[in-house]
Every structure is written in C-alpha cells, then in structure tokens.
C-alpha cells in the first residue's frame, strides 16, 4: 500500500509530472515540424495529450487513497479546469522561453533542445500550481 502522507503524495505527483513531461515533449517533437503545425500549436496538442495521461495517472496512482464520491465526469471536469489554469501558466512560461530563445544566436544543438528546456521549466511552474489546486479542488478527500 502506498503512503497517503502529503509528502508522499507530492512525490508521486512529481513522478507523474516527469512522466507526462516525456509525453508532452514526445508529441511536441513529433508535431512541431509537421505540415500545418508550428511550435505553439504543437505545444497545445502535446499538452492536451499529457494532461489526459496526467489525469489517469494522478487518479489511480497519486491520489489512489482518496474515496471517490464524485461522478467520474464531474471529477474530469474539475481536473481539466484546474489543469487548464495550470496549463496557461505552463504555456506562458514555455512561450516566453521560446520567444526569448529565438532572439539569441543559438547553436544547432541549443536550438534543438530549447523546446525541451522550455517544456521542463514551464512544467515546473505548472506542476506546483496544479498540485496545490488538484489536492484541494479535484481529488478532495
């Protein structure tokens, strides 16, 4: 049985954050050079894919110990509302880093990893924001 302490719950939340950042980055890199996509549109799609995986992982792994009194669709609505707000924080930080990086004279390697760095930094801001709200508004015991 996994611990239900706040520290253990945050650790699991952070692990899920790491996993979904890989999904986010993978989908972003697959789409950002695809026809009809740019880095900003690809990031919206990649974040949506990561958020969906994040819901499932958080529901059944991070907050597994909480009794489910909400109907699934109600919990999903609250989750996506909270994560949309956290996603706005994440996307804003991501976009600022991308715009700033485009002004710099980056090497080919730096330019290639810049979206990944932007995802991780934006993700850290979004993760902290989302944890605070998720614990209180989505997966409330």
Buried (B, 14 or more C-beta within 10 A) or exposed (E): EEEEEEEEBBBBBBEBBEBBBEBBBEBBBEBBEEEEBEBEEBBEBBBBBBBBBBBEBBBEBBBBBBEEEBEEEEBBEBBBEBBBBBBEBBBEBBBEBBEEBEEEEEEEEEEEEBBBBBBBBBBBBBBBBBBEBBBEEBBEE
